[in-house]
Amino acid sequence: MLLFILRHGEAESSPPGGNDAGRRLTPAGKQGLRRVLARAAASGVKPETVLMSPYVRARETAEIAREELGLTGPALTSNALLPESHPESVWDEVRIHAQSSQLLLVGHNPLFSDMLTVLLAAGGYSIDLKPAGLACVDVGTVGAQLRGRLVWLLTPEVCG
C-alpha cells in the first residue's frame, strides 16, 4: 500500500482562548496545497480512500485534495487523526483500510511528524512535515508493526 500523509495547509492563527478546531485555511495555505496536489496528481496519486481529522482546516484540505486529485468518493472522518493522537492509533486506522492500494491521510502536526519518524525508523532524529507537506510512504502489506519506506516528499516550496 502507498500511504499518503498530507498535513493541512497554512491556517489562521488561533485567537487567544479561541477554538483551535475551528481554524480555517488561509488563501496562501490553499494556494500551497493546490501546487503540491497538482504535482501529486501529475505523478498518478489516486487514493481509493481519504481519511481526515474532524478539524475545519483538515476538512478544507481534504476537499481541495479530492478536487485536485479528481476523487469522487467521500472523505471519512477519523478521531485517530487529531493533533494529539498517537502514531499507533493512526496505524490501527490504516490497518482497517489495508485493502486499499493507495490511502490518503489528512491531518496535523505533531501527529504526522511523529508518524513519519516512527514509520521510517528515524532513530533519534525527527521528521518535520511542513504545512501542505505531502509524504508518500510505501508500507507494503500492512502488518502489526509500523514500518515503511519513504518514496517521496513534496512541499509548496518544492512545487514552486
Phi and psi in radians as a Rosetta constraint file:
Dihedral C 1 N 2 CA 2 C 2 CIRCULARHARMONIC -1.653 0.35
Dihedral N 2 CA 2 C 2 N 3 CIRCULARHARMONIC 2.154 0.35
Dihedral C 2 N 3 CA 3 C 3 CIRCULARHARMONIC -1.842 0.35
Dihedral N 3 CA 3 C 3 N 4 CIRCULARHARMONIC 2.104 0.35
Dihedral C 3 N 4 CA 4 C 4 CIRCULARHARMONIC -1.811 0.35
Dihedral N 4 CA 4 C 4 N 5 CIRCULARHARMONIC 2.175 0.35
Dihedral C 4 N 5 CA 5 C 5 CIRCULARHARMONIC -1.984 0.35
Dihedral N 5 CA 5 C 5 N 6 CIRCULARHARMONIC 1.923 0.35
Dihedral C 5 N 6 CA 6 C 6 CIRCULARHARMONIC -1.996 0.35
Dihedral N 6 CA 6 C 6 N 7 CIRCULARHARMONIC 1.985 0.35
Dihedral C 6 N 7 CA 7 C 7 CIRCULARHARMONIC -1.398 0.35
Dihedral N 7 CA 7 C 7 N 8 CIRCULARHARMONIC 2.451 0.35
Dihedral C 7 N 8 CA 8 C 8 CIRCULARHARMONIC -0.950 0.35
Dihedral N 8 CA 8 C 8 N 9 CIRCULARHARMONIC 2.747 0.35
Dihedral C 8 N 9 CA 9 C 9 CIRCULARHARMONIC -1.261 0.35
Dihedral N 9 CA 9 C 9 N 10 CIRCULARHARMONIC 3.042 0.35
Dihedral C 9 N 10 CA 10 C 10 CIRCULARHARMONIC -0.915 0.35
Dihedral N 10 CA 10 C 10 N 11 CIRCULARHARMONIC 2.317 0.35
Dihedral C 10 N 11 CA 11 C 11 CIRCULARHARMONIC -2.103 0.35
Dihedral N 11 CA 11 C 11 N 12 CIRCULARHARMONIC 2.866 0.35
Dihedral C 11 N 12 CA 12 C 12 CIRCULARHARMONIC -1.019 0.35
Dihedral N 12 CA 12 C 12 N 13 CIRCULARHARMONIC 2.663 0.35
Dihedral C 12 N 13 CA 13 C 13 CIRCULARHARMONIC -1.251 0.35
Dihedral N 13 CA 13 C 13 N 14 CIRCULARHARMONIC 2.614 0.35
Dihedral C 13 N 14 CA 14 C 14 CIRCULARHARMONIC -1.444 0.35
Dihedral N 14 CA 14 C 14 N 15 CIRCULARHARMONIC 2.226 0.35
Dihedral C 14 N 15 CA 15 C 15 CIRCULARHARMONIC -1.157 0.35
Dihedral N 15 CA 15 C 15 N 16 CIRCULARHARMONIC 2.684 0.35
Dihedral C 15 N 16 CA 16 C 16 CIRCULARHARMONIC -0.903 0.35
Dihedral N 16 CA 16 C 16 N 17 CIRCULARHARMONIC 2.200 0.35
Dihedral C 16 N 17 CA 17 C 17 CIRCULARHARMONIC 1.234 0.35
Dihedral N 17 CA 17 C 17 N 18 CIRCULARHARMONIC 0.190 0.35
Dihedral C 17 N 18 CA 18 C 18 CIRCULARHARMONIC -1.378 0.35
Dihedral N 18 CA 18 C 18 N 19 CIRCULARHARMONIC 3.038 0.35
Dihedral C 18 N 19 CA 19 C 19 CIRCULARHARMONIC -1.601 0.35
Dihedral N 19 CA 19 C 19 N 20 CIRCULARHARMONIC 1.870 0.35
Dihedral C 19 N 20 CA 20 C 20 CIRCULARHARMONIC -1.057 0.35
Dihedral N 20 CA 20 C 20 N 21 CIRCULARHARMONIC -0.628 0.35
Dihedral C 20 N 21 CA 21 C 21 CIRCULARHARMONIC -1.137 0.35
Dihedral N 21 CA 21 C 21 N 22 CIRCULARHARMONIC -0.401 0.35
Dihedral C 21 N 22 CA 22 C 22 CIRCULARHARMONIC -1.634 0.35
Dihedral N 22 CA 22 C 22 N 23 CIRCULARHARMONIC 0.013 0.35
Dihedral C 22 N 23 CA 23 C 23 CIRCULARHARMONIC -1.096 0.35
Dihedral N 23 CA 23 C 23 N 24 CIRCULARHARMONIC 2.408 0.35
Dihedral C 23 N 24 CA 24 C 24 CIRCULARHARMONIC -1.846 0.35
Dihedral N 24 CA 24 C 24 N 25 CIRCULARHARMONIC 2.861 0.35
Dihedral C 24 N 25 CA 25 C 25 CIRCULARHARMONIC -1.237 0.35
Dihedral N 25 CA 25 C 25 N 26 CIRCULARHARMONIC 2.547 0.35
Dihedral C 25 N 26 CA 26 C 26 CIRCULARHARMONIC -1.455 0.35
Dihedral N 26 CA 26 C 26 N 27 CIRCULARHARMONIC 2.840 0.35
Dihedral C 26 N 27 CA 27 C 27 CIRCULARHARMONIC -0.978 0.35
Dihedral N 27 CA 27 C 27 N 28 CIRCULARHARMONIC -0.718 0.35
Dihedral C 27 N 28 CA 28 C 28 CIRCULARHARMONIC -1.138 0.35
Dihedral N 28 CA 28 C 28 N 29 CIRCULARHARMONIC -0.630 0.35
Dihedral C 28 N 29 CA 29 C 29 CIRCULARHARMONIC -1.111 0.35
Dihedral N 29 CA 29 C 29 N 30 CIRCULARHARMONIC -0.716 0.35
Dihedral C 29 N 30 CA 30 C 30 CIRCULARHARMONIC -1.144 0.35
Dihedral N 30 CA 30 C 30 N 31 CIRCULARHARMONIC -0.714 0.35
Dihedral C 30 N 31 CA 31 C 31 CIRCULARHARMONIC -1.115 0.35
Dihedral N 31 CA 31 C 31 N 32 CIRCULARHARMONIC -0.781 0.35
Dihedral C 31 N 32 CA 32 C 32 CIRCULARHARMONIC -1.074 0.35
Dihedral N 32 CA 32 C 32 N 33 CIRCULARHARMONIC -0.736 0.35
Dihedral C 32 N 33 CA 33 C 33 CIRCULARHARMONIC -1.049 0.35
Dihedral N 33 CA 33 C 33 N 34 CIRCULARHARMONIC -0.789 0.35
Dihedral C 33 N 34 CA 34 C 34 CIRCULARHARMONIC -1.069 0.35
Dihedral N 34 CA 34 C 34 N 35 CIRCULARHARMONIC -0.670 0.35
Dihedral C 34 N 35 CA 35 C 35 CIRCULARHARMONIC -1.097 0.35
Dihedral N 35 CA 35 C 35 N 36 CIRCULARHARMONIC -0.821 0.35
Dihedral C 35 N 36 CA 36 C 36 CIRCULARHARMONIC -1.116 0.35
Dihedral N 36 CA 36 C 36 N 37 CIRCULARHARMONIC -0.792 0.35
Dihedral C 36 N 37 CA 37 C 37 CIRCULARHARMONIC -1.256 0.35
Dihedral N 37 CA 37 C 37 N 38 CIRCULARHARMONIC -0.538 0.35
Dihedral C 37 N 38 CA 38 C 38 CIRCULARHARMONIC -1.116 0.35
Dihedral N 38 CA 38 C 38 N 39 CIRCULARHARMONIC -0.734 0.35
Dihedral C 38 N 39 CA 39 C 39 CIRCULARHARMONIC -1.131 0.35
Dihedral N 39 CA 39 C 39 N 40 CIRCULARHARMONIC -0.723 0.35
Dihedral C 39 N 40 CA 40 C 40 CIRCULARHARMONIC -1.109 0.35
Dihedral N 40 CA 40 C 40 N 41 CIRCULARHARMONIC -0.754 0.35
Dihedral C 40 N 41 CA 41 C 41 CIRCULARHARMONIC -1.070 0.35
Dihedral N 41 CA 41 C 41 N 42 CIRCULARHARMONIC -0.710 0.35
Dihedral C 41 N 42 CA 42 C 42 CIRCULARHARMONIC -1.138 0.35
Dihedral N 42 CA 42 C 42 N 43 CIRCULARHARMONIC -0.418 0.35
Dihedral C 42 N 43 CA 43 C 43 CIRCULARHARMONIC -1.651 0.35
Dihedral N 43 CA 43 C 43 N 44 CIRCULARHARMONIC 0.135 0.35
Dihedral C 43 N 44 CA 44 C 44 CIRCULARHARMONIC 1.628 0.35
Dihedral N 44 CA 44 C 44 N 45 CIRCULARHARMONIC 0.246 0.35
Dihedral C 44 N 45 CA 45 C 45 CIRCULARHARMONIC -1.200 0.35
Dihedral N 45 CA 45 C 45 N 46 CIRCULARHARMONIC 2.135 0.35
Dihedral C 45 N 46 CA 46 C 46 CIRCULARHARMONIC -2.650 0.35
Dihedral N 46 CA 46 C 46 N 47 CIRCULARHARMONIC 1.246 0.35
Dihedral C 46 N 47 CA 47 C 47 CIRCULARHARMONIC -1.141 0.35
Dihedral N 47 CA 47 C 47 N 48 CIRCULARHARMONIC 2.474 0.35
Dihedral C 47 N 48 CA 48 C 48 CIRCULARHARMONIC -1.324 0.35
Dihedral N 48 CA 48 C 48 N 49 CIRCULARHARMONIC -0.506 0.35
Dihedral C 48 N 49 CA 49 C 49 CIRCULARHARMONIC -2.290 0.35
Dihedral N 49 CA 49 C 49 N 50 CIRCULARHARMONIC 2.428 0.35
Dihedral C 49 N 50 CA 50 C 50 CIRCULARHARMONIC -2.123 0.35
Dihedral N 50 CA 50 C 50 N 51 CIRCULARHARMONIC 2.160 0.35
Dihedral C 50 N 51 CA 51 C 51 CIRCULARHARMONIC -1.985 0.35
Dihedral N 51 CA 51 C 51 N 52 CIRCULARHARMONIC 2.348 0.35
Dihedral C 51 N 52 CA 52 C 52 CIRCULARHARMONIC -2.370 0.35
Dihedral N 52 CA 52 C 52 N 53 CIRCULARHARMONIC 2.702 0.35
Dihedral C 52 N 53 CA 53 C 53 CIRCULARHARMONIC -1.171 0.35
Dihedral N 53 CA 53 C 53 N 54 CIRCULARHARMONIC 2.665 0.35
Dihedral C 53 N 54 CA 54 C 54 CIRCULARHARMONIC -1.331 0.35
Dihedral N 54 CA 54 C 54 N 55 CIRCULARHARMONIC -0.117 0.35
Dihedral C 54 N 55 CA 55 C 55 CIRCULARHARMONIC -1.176 0.35
Dihedral N 55 CA 55 C 55 N 56 CIRCULARHARMONIC 2.587 0.35
Dihedral C 55 N 56 CA 56 C 56 CIRCULARHARMONIC -0.963 0.35
Dihedral N 56 CA 56 C 56 N 57 CIRCULARHARMONIC -0.824 0.35
Dihedral C 56 N 57 CA 57 C 57 CIRCULARHARMONIC -1.132 0.35
Dihedral N 57 CA 57 C 57 N 58 CIRCULARHARMONIC -0.532 0.35
Dihedral C 57 N 58 CA 58 C 58 CIRCULARHARMONIC -1.295 0.35
Dihedral N 58 CA 58 C 58 N 59 CIRCULARHARMONIC -0.697 0.35
Dihedral C 58 N 59 CA 59 C 59 CIRCULARHARMONIC -1.105 0.35
Dihedral N 59 CA 59 C 59 N 60 CIRCULARHARMONIC -0.735 0.35
Dihedral C 59 N 60 CA 60 C 60 CIRCULARHARMONIC -1.102 0.35
Dihedral N 60 CA 60 C 60 N 61 CIRCULARHARMONIC -0.710 0.35
Dihedral C 60 N 61 CA 61 C 61 CIRCULARHARMONIC -1.096 0.35
Dihedral N 61 CA 61 C 61 N 62 CIRCULARHARMONIC -0.762 0.35
Dihedral C 61 N 62 CA 62 C 62 CIRCULARHARMONIC -1.096 0.35
Dihedral N 62 CA 62 C 62 N 63 CIRCULARHARMONIC -0.673 0.35
Dihedral C 62 N 63 CA 63 C 63 CIRCULARHARMONIC -1.131 0.35
Dihedral N 63 CA 63 C 63 N 64 CIRCULARHARMONIC -0.737 0.35
Dihedral C 63 N 64 CA 64 C 64 CIRCULARHARMONIC -1.119 0.35
Dihedral N 64 CA 64 C 64 N 65 CIRCULARHARMONIC -0.713 0.35
Dihedral C 64 N 65 CA 65 C 65 CIRCULARHARMONIC -1.090 0.35
Dihedral N 65 CA 65 C 65 N 66 CIRCULARHARMONIC -0.773 0.35
Dihedral C 65 N 66 CA 66 C 66 CIRCULARHARMONIC -1.062 0.35
Dihedral N 66 CA 66 C 66 N 67 CIRCULARHARMONIC -0.720 0.35
Dihedral C 66 N 67 CA 67 C 67 CIRCULARHARMONIC -1.169 0.35
Dihedral N 67 CA 67 C 67 N 68 CIRCULARHARMONIC -0.911 0.35
Dihedral C 67 N 68 CA 68 C 68 CIRCULARHARMONIC -1.179 0.35
Dihedral N 68 CA 68 C 68 N 69 CIRCULARHARMONIC -0.552 0.35
Dihedral C 68 N 69 CA 69 C 69 CIRCULARHARMONIC -1.614 0.35
Dihedral N 69 CA 69 C 69 N 70 CIRCULARHARMONIC -0.038 0.35
Dihedral C 69 N 70 CA 70 C 70 CIRCULARHARMONIC 1.185 0.35
Dihedral N 70 CA 70 C 70 N 71 CIRCULARHARMONIC 0.649 0.35
Dihedral C 70 N 71 CA 71 C 71 CIRCULARHARMONIC -1.547 0.35
Dihedral N 71 CA 71 C 71 N 72 CIRCULARHARMONIC 2.482 0.35
Dihedral C 71 N 72 CA 72 C 72 CIRCULARHARMONIC -1.881 0.35
Dihedral N 72 CA 72 C 72 N 73 CIRCULARHARMONIC -0.420 0.35
Dihedral C 72 N 73 CA 73 C 73 CIRCULARHARMONIC -1.311 0.35
Dihedral N 73 CA 73 C 73 N 74 CIRCULARHARMONIC 2.814 0.35
Dihedral C 73 N 74 CA 74 C 74 CIRCULARHARMONIC -1.302 0.35
Dihedral N 74 CA 74 C 74 N 75 CIRCULARHARMONIC 2.762 0.35
Dihedral C 74 N 75 CA 75 C 75 CIRCULARHARMONIC -1.549 0.35
Dihedral N 75 CA 75 C 75 N 76 CIRCULARHARMONIC 2.387 0.35
Dihedral C 75 N 76 CA 76 C 76 CIRCULARHARMONIC -1.739 0.35
Dihedral N 76 CA 76 C 76 N 77 CIRCULARHARMONIC 2.397 0.35
Dihedral C 76 N 77 CA 77 C 77 CIRCULARHARMONIC -1.521 0.35
Dihedral N 77 CA 77 C 77 N 78 CIRCULARHARMONIC 2.409 0.35
Dihedral C 77 N 78 CA 78 C 78 CIRCULARHARMONIC -2.438 0.35
Dihedral N 78 CA 78 C 78 N 79 CIRCULARHARMONIC 2.197 0.35
Dihedral C 78 N 79 CA 79 C 79 CIRCULARHARMONIC -1.212 0.35
Dihedral N 79 CA 79 C 79 N 80 CIRCULARHARMONIC -0.274 0.35
Dihedral C 79 N 80 CA 80 C 80 CIRCULARHARMONIC -1.135 0.35
Dihedral N 80 CA 80 C 80 N 81 CIRCULARHARMONIC -0.256 0.35
Dihedral C 80 N 81 CA 81 C 81 CIRCULARHARMONIC -1.763 0.35
Dihedral N 81 CA 81 C 81 N 82 CIRCULARHARMONIC 0.209 0.35
Dihedral C 81 N 82 CA 82 C 82 CIRCULARHARMONIC -1.181 0.35
Dihedral N 82 CA 82 C 82 N 83 CIRCULARHARMONIC 2.643 0.35
Dihedral C 82 N 83 CA 83 C 83 CIRCULARHARMONIC -0.977 0.35
Dihedral N 83 CA 83 C 83 N 84 CIRCULARHARMONIC -0.584 0.35
Dihedral C 83 N 84 CA 84 C 84 CIRCULARHARMONIC -1.563 0.35
Dihedral N 84 CA 84 C 84 N 85 CIRCULARHARMONIC 0.074 0.35
Dihedral C 84 N 85 CA 85 C 85 CIRCULARHARMONIC -1.217 0.35
Dihedral N 85 CA 85 C 85 N 86 CIRCULARHARMONIC -3.095 0.35
Dihedral C 85 N 86 CA 86 C 86 CIRCULARHARMONIC -2.183 0.35
Dihedral N 86 CA 86 C 86 N 87 CIRCULARHARMONIC 2.607 0.35
Dihedral C 86 N 87 CA 87 C 87 CIRCULARHARMONIC -0.911 0.35
Dihedral N 87 CA 87 C 87 N 88 CIRCULARHARMONIC -0.623 0.35
Dihedral C 87 N 88 CA 88 C 88 CIRCULARHARMONIC -1.122 0.35
Dihedral N 88 CA 88 C 88 N 89 CIRCULARHARMONIC -0.640 0.35
Dihedral C 88 N 89 CA 89 C 89 CIRCULARHARMONIC -1.176 0.35
Dihedral N 89 CA 89 C 89 N 90 CIRCULARHARMONIC -0.696 0.35
Dihedral C 89 N 90 CA 90 C 90 CIRCULARHARMONIC -1.117 0.35
Dihedral N 90 CA 90 C 90 N 91 CIRCULARHARMONIC -0.768 0.35
Dihedral C 90 N 91 CA 91 C 91 CIRCULARHARMONIC -1.051 0.35
Dihedral N 91 CA 91 C 91 N 92 CIRCULARHARMONIC -0.701 0.35
Dihedral C 91 N 92 CA 92 C 92 CIRCULARHARMONIC -1.023 0.35
Dihedral N 92 CA 92 C 92 N 93 CIRCULARHARMONIC -0.713 0.35
Dihedral C 92 N 93 CA 93 C 93 CIRCULARHARMONIC -1.173 0.35
Dihedral N 93 CA 93 C 93 N 94 CIRCULARHARMONIC -0.735 0.35
Dihedral C 93 N 94 CA 94 C 94 CIRCULARHARMONIC -1.048 0.35
Dihedral N 94 CA 94 C 94 N 95 CIRCULARHARMONIC -0.735 0.35
Dihedral C 94 N 95 CA 95 C 95 CIRCULARHARMONIC -1.101 0.35
Dihedral N 95 CA 95 C 95 N 96 CIRCULARHARMONIC -0.494 0.35
Dihedral C 95 N 96 CA 96 C 96 CIRCULARHARMONIC -1.125 0.35
Dihedral N 96 CA 96 C 96 N 97 CIRCULARHARMONIC -0.512 0.35
Dihedral C 96 N 97 CA 97 C 97 CIRCULARHARMONIC -1.869 0.35
Dihedral N 97 CA 97 C 97 N 98 CIRCULARHARMONIC 0.495 0.35
Dihedral C 97 N 98 CA 98 C 98 CIRCULARHARMONIC -1.073 0.35
Dihedral N 98 CA 98 C 98 N 99 CIRCULARHARMONIC -0.321 0.35
Dihedral C 98 N 99 CA 99 C 99 CIRCULARHARMONIC -1.315 0.35
Dihedral N 99 CA 99 C 99 N 100 CIRCULARHARMONIC -0.264 0.35
Dihedral C 99 N 100 CA 100 C 100 CIRCULARHARMONIC -1.290 0.35
Dihedral N 100 CA 100 C 100 N 101 CIRCULARHARMONIC 2.476 0.35
Dihedral C 100 N 101 CA 101 C 101 CIRCULARHARMONIC -1.497 0.35
Dihedral N 101 CA 101 C 101 N 102 CIRCULARHARMONIC -0.444 0.35
Dihedral C 101 N 102 CA 102 C 102 CIRCULARHARMONIC -2.391 0.35
Dihedral N 102 CA 102 C 102 N 103 CIRCULARHARMONIC 2.235 0.35
Dihedral C 102 N 103 CA 103 C 103 CIRCULARHARMONIC -2.260 0.35
Dihedral N 103 CA 103 C 103 N 104 CIRCULARHARMONIC 2.280 0.35
Dihedral C 103 N 104 CA 104 C 104 CIRCULARHARMONIC -1.889 0.35
Dihedral N 104 CA 104 C 104 N 105 CIRCULARHARMONIC 2.197 0.35
Dihedral C 104 N 105 CA 105 C 105 CIRCULARHARMONIC -1.864 0.35
Dihedral N 105 CA 105 C 105 N 106 CIRCULARHARMONIC 2.335 0.35
Dihedral C 105 N 106 CA 106 C 106 CIRCULARHARMONIC -2.168 0.35
Dihedral N 106 CA 106 C 106 N 107 CIRCULARHARMONIC 2.082 0.35
Dihedral C 106 N 107 CA 107 C 107 CIRCULARHARMONIC -2.918 0.35
Dihedral N 107 CA 107 C 107 N 108 CIRCULARHARMONIC -2.420 0.35
Dihedral C 107 N 108 CA 108 C 108 CIRCULARHARMONIC -2.363 0.35
Dihedral N 108 CA 108 C 108 N 109 CIRCULARHARMONIC 2.927 0.35
Dihedral C 108 N 109 CA 109 C 109 CIRCULARHARMONIC -1.697 0.35
Dihedral N 109 CA 109 C 109 N 110 CIRCULARHARMONIC 2.680 0.35
Dihedral C 109 N 110 CA 110 C 110 CIRCULARHARMONIC -1.398 0.35
Dihedral N 110 CA 110 C 110 N 111 CIRCULARHARMONIC -0.136 0.35
Dihedral C 110 N 111 CA 111 C 111 CIRCULARHARMONIC -0.967 0.35
Dihedral N 111 CA 111 C 111 N 112 CIRCULARHARMONIC -0.874 0.35
Dihedral C 111 N 112 CA 112 C 112 CIRCULARHARMONIC -1.217 0.35
Dihedral N 112 CA 112 C 112 N 113 CIRCULARHARMONIC -0.638 0.35
Dihedral C 112 N 113 CA 113 C 113 CIRCULARHARMONIC -1.124 0.35
Dihedral N 113 CA 113 C 113 N 114 CIRCULARHARMONIC -0.728 0.35
Dihedral C 113 N 114 CA 114 C 114 CIRCULARHARMONIC -1.087 0.35
Dihedral N 114 CA 114 C 114 N 115 CIRCULARHARMONIC -0.740 0.35
Dihedral C 114 N 115 CA 115 C 115 CIRCULARHARMONIC -1.048 0.35
Dihedral N 115 CA 115 C 115 N 116 CIRCULARHARMONIC -0.825 0.35
Dihedral C 115 N 116 CA 116 C 116 CIRCULARHARMONIC -1.122 0.35
Dihedral N 116 CA 116 C 116 N 117 CIRCULARHARMONIC -0.713 0.35
Dihedral C 116 N 117 CA 117 C 117 CIRCULARHARMONIC -1.041 0.35
Dihedral N 117 CA 117 C 117 N 118 CIRCULARHARMONIC -0.760 0.35
Dihedral C 117 N 118 CA 118 C 118 CIRCULARHARMONIC -1.257 0.35
Dihedral N 118 CA 118 C 118 N 119 CIRCULARHARMONIC -0.819 0.35
Dihedral C 118 N 119 CA 119 C 119 CIRCULARHARMONIC -1.005 0.35
Dihedral N 119 CA 119 C 119 N 120 CIRCULARHARMONIC -0.682 0.35
Dihedral C 119 N 120 CA 120 C 120 CIRCULARHARMONIC -1.678 0.35
Dihedral N 120 CA 120 C 120 N 121 CIRCULARHARMONIC 0.142 0.35
Dihedral C 120 N 121 CA 121 C 121 CIRCULARHARMONIC 0.830 0.35
Dihedral N 121 CA 121 C 121 N 122 CIRCULARHARMONIC 0.943 0.35
Dihedral C 121 N 122 CA 122 C 122 CIRCULARHARMONIC -1.227 0.35
Dihedral N 122 CA 122 C 122 N 123 CIRCULARHARMONIC -0.160 0.35
Dihedral C 122 N 123 CA 123 C 123 CIRCULARHARMONIC 0.775 0.35
Dihedral N 123 CA 123 C 123 N 124 CIRCULARHARMONIC 1.400 0.35
Dihedral C 123 N 124 CA 124 C 124 CIRCULARHARMONIC 1.548 0.35
Dihedral N 124 CA 124 C 124 N 125 CIRCULARHARMONIC -0.274 0.35
Dihedral C 124 N 125 CA 125 C 125 CIRCULARHARMONIC -1.779 0.35
Dihedral N 125 CA 125 C 125 N 126 CIRCULARHARMONIC 2.748 0.35
Dihedral C 125 N 126 CA 126 C 126 CIRCULARHARMONIC -2.106 0.35
Dihedral N 126 CA 126 C 126 N 127 CIRCULARHARMONIC 2.666 0.35
Dihedral C 126 N 127 CA 127 C 127 CIRCULARHARMONIC -1.928 0.35
Dihedral N 127 CA 127 C 127 N 128 CIRCULARHARMONIC 2.189 0.35
Dihedral C 127 N 128 CA 128 C 128 CIRCULARHARMONIC -1.838 0.35
Dihedral N 128 CA 128 C 128 N 129 CIRCULARHARMONIC 1.829 0.35
Dihedral C 128 N 129 CA 129 C 129 CIRCULARHARMONIC -1.460 0.35
Dihedral N 129 CA 129 C 129 N 130 CIRCULARHARMONIC 2.016 0.35
Dihedral C 129 N 130 CA 130 C 130 CIRCULARHARMONIC -1.300 0.35
Dihedral N 130 CA 130 C 130 N 131 CIRCULARHARMONIC 2.834 0.35
Dihedral C 130 N 131 CA 131 C 131 CIRCULARHARMONIC -0.962 0.35
Dihedral N 131 CA 131 C 131 N 132 CIRCULARHARMONIC 2.389 0.35
Dihedral C 131 N 132 CA 132 C 132 CIRCULARHARMONIC 1.186 0.35
Dihedral N 132 CA 132 C 132 N 133 CIRCULARHARMONIC 0.192 0.35
Dihedral C 132 N 133 CA 133 C 133 CIRCULARHARMONIC -1.269 0.35
Dihedral N 133 CA 133 C 133 N 134 CIRCULARHARMONIC 2.464 0.35
Dihedral C 133 N 134 CA 134 C 134 CIRCULARHARMONIC -2.252 0.35
Dihedral N 134 CA 134 C 134 N 135 CIRCULARHARMONIC 2.079 0.35
Dihedral C 134 N 135 CA 135 C 135 CIRCULARHARMONIC -1.886 0.35
Dihedral N 135 CA 135 C 135 N 136 CIRCULARHARMONIC 2.407 0.35
Dihedral C 135 N 136 CA 136 C 136 CIRCULARHARMONIC -1.902 0.35
Dihedral N 136 CA 136 C 136 N 137 CIRCULARHARMONIC 2.077 0.35
Dihedral C 136 N 137 CA 137 C 137 CIRCULARHARMONIC -2.148 0.35
Dihedral N 137 CA 137 C 137 N 138 CIRCULARHARMONIC 2.209 0.35
Dihedral C 137 N 138 CA 138 C 138 CIRCULARHARMONIC -1.494 0.35
Dihedral N 138 CA 138 C 138 N 139 CIRCULARHARMONIC 1.959 0.35
Dihedral C 138 N 139 CA 139 C 139 CIRCULARHARMONIC -1.771 0.35
Dihedral N 139 CA 139 C 139 N 140 CIRCULARHARMONIC 0.139 0.35
Dihedral C 139 N 140 CA 140 C 140 CIRCULARHARMONIC 1.045 0.35
Dihedral N 140 CA 140 C 140 N 141 CIRCULARHARMONIC -2.378 0.35
Dihedral C 140 N 141 CA 141 C 141 CIRCULARHARMONIC -1.513 0.35
Dihedral N 141 CA 141 C 141 N 142 CIRCULARHARMONIC 2.300 0.35
Dihedral C 141 N 142 CA 142 C 142 CIRCULARHARMONIC -1.334 0.35
Dihedral N 142 CA 142 C 142 N 143 CIRCULARHARMONIC 1.868 0.35
Dihedral C 142 N 143 CA 143 C 143 CIRCULARHARMONIC -1.849 0.35
Dihedral N 143 CA 143 C 143 N 144 CIRCULARHARMONIC -2.873 0.35
Dihedral C 143 N 144 CA 144 C 144 CIRCULARHARMONIC -1.254 0.35
Dihedral N 144 CA 144 C 144 N 145 CIRCULARHARMONIC -0.495 0.35
Dihedral C 144 N 145 CA 145 C 145 CIRCULARHARMONIC -1.661 0.35
Dihedral N 145 CA 145 C 145 N 146 CIRCULARHARMONIC 2.376 0.35
Dihedral C 145 N 146 CA 146 C 146 CIRCULARHARMONIC -1.258 0.35
Dihedral N 146 CA 146 C 146 N 147 CIRCULARHARMONIC 2.007 0.35
Dihedral C 146 N 147 CA 147 C 147 CIRCULARHARMONIC -2.788 0.35
Dihedral N 147 CA 147 C 147 N 148 CIRCULARHARMONIC 2.633 0.35
Dihedral C 147 N 148 CA 148 C 148 CIRCULARHARMONIC -2.966 0.35
Dihedral N 148 CA 148 C 148 N 149 CIRCULARHARMONIC 3.092 0.35
Dihedral C 148 N 149 CA 149 C 149 CIRCULARHARMONIC -2.266 0.35
Dihedral N 149 CA 149 C 149 N 150 CIRCULARHARMONIC 2.170 0.35
Dihedral C 149 N 150 CA 150 C 150 CIRCULARHARMONIC -1.166 0.35
Dihedral N 150 CA 150 C 150 N 151 CIRCULARHARMONIC 2.204 0.35
Dihedral C 150 N 151 CA 151 C 151 CIRCULARHARMONIC -1.668 0.35
Dihedral N 151 CA 151 C 151 N 152 CIRCULARHARMONIC -0.836 0.35
Dihedral C 151 N 152 CA 152 C 152 CIRCULARHARMONIC -2.839 0.35
Dihedral N 152 CA 152 C 152 N 153 CIRCULARHARMONIC 2.906 0.35
Dihedral C 152 N 153 CA 153 C 153 CIRCULARHARMONIC -2.492 0.35
Dihedral N 153 CA 153 C 153 N 154 CIRCULARHARMONIC 2.222 0.35
Dihedral C 153 N 154 CA 154 C 154 CIRCULARHARMONIC -2.022 0.35
Dihedral N 154 CA 154 C 154 N 155 CIRCULARHARMONIC 2.518 0.35
Dihedral C 154 N 155 CA 155 C 155 CIRCULARHARMONIC -2.323 0.35
Dihedral N 155 CA 155 C 155 N 156 CIRCULARHARMONIC 2.817 0.35
Dihedral C 155 N 156 CA 156 C 156 CIRCULARHARMONIC -0.988 0.35
Dihedral N 156 CA 156 C 156 N 157 CIRCULARHARMONIC -0.633 0.35
Dihedral C 156 N 157 CA 157 C 157 CIRCULARHARMONIC -1.124 0.35
Dihedral N 157 CA 157 C 157 N 158 CIRCULARHARMONIC -0.709 0.35
Dihedral C 157 N 158 CA 158 C 158 CIRCULARHARMONIC -1.178 0.35
Dihedral N 158 CA 158 C 158 N 159 CIRCULARHARMONIC -0.608 0.35
Dihedral C 158 N 159 CA 159 C 159 CIRCULARHARMONIC -1.535 0.35
Dihedral N 159 CA 159 C 159 N 160 CIRCULARHARMONIC 0.011 0.35
